[in-house]
Amino acid sequence: MGSTNDAVTNIVIDELELEETIDSVDVDADLIDEYEADSLGLIQVLARLNKEIGVKIPRDQAGGLTTIRKIWDRVNTDLVASAS
């Protein structure tokens, strides 16, 4: 697997069924407003992050994760915290 950010991006693209590639997706675009993600899709993203990367983000803390970049930041912060 590539970098963690690439893995997160691929999960988001796959689960939200975006017509983007890892190279063309706008990581700062609002997933709901610009990519028309729904709550079920976002929950599926959280489930895959837990399963494939080992980062568990509670649903009640997911509201601020509105862009891929914000998800990257949260995942990387959690991974660093769990490694210490």
N, C-alpha and C positions, 0 to 999 in steps of 0.2 A: 504494500500500500504506500502511496505517496505521503505527502505531509498531512498533518491533522486537518489543516485548513482545506486541503483538497478533498479529504474524506468527508468533511462536514458539507462542503459545497455539493459534492456528488449526492449525498443523502438528501439535501434540500431539493436539488433538481429532480431527483427520482421520485421522492414522495409527493412533491407538489406538481409533478408532471409538467415541468416547465419546458418550453420549446427553446431552451438555451443550452449552450455547452459550458463547460467549466471555464473556457476562455472568453465567452461572450456574456455571461451572466453579470449583471450589475450588482456587486456585493453590497452596495449602499442603498439599493432600491428597497422601498417598503414592500414587504412580502404580501401584505393584504391589499394595499392600495394599488401598487403597480403590477404585482403578479397574481392578484386575485386569489390569494390563498384563503382557505377557510379554516375554521378551528379544528376540524377533523384532520386536515392535512398537517397542521402544526403539531397536533398531538402525535401523529405518526412519525414526524421528524424527531420529536423527543424520545419516542420509543426506540427508534433506530440508533439514536445517539447513545442511549443506554446500552443497547445490545451490542453494537459494533465498536464503540469507542470506550464504553465503560463510564460514561458521564451521565449521572442521573439528575435531571433538572425537574423539580416538582412542577406540576401544571400551574400551580398558583404563583410561581415565579417566572413563568414563561411570557407573561404579558409584555415585558420590555424587550423581548427578543424579536424585534420587528424587521431586522435586516440580517443578511448572511454575516456581515462583519460583526454585528452584535453577538450572534451565535458563536462565531469564532472566538471572540473575546471571552465569553462565558466558559466555553469548553476548555480553552487553554488555561484560564485561571483555575478551573476545577482540577485539571490534570496536574498543574504545578502544585496546588495545595495537597493533592492526594499523594504526590511523590515525596513530600517533605515529612 
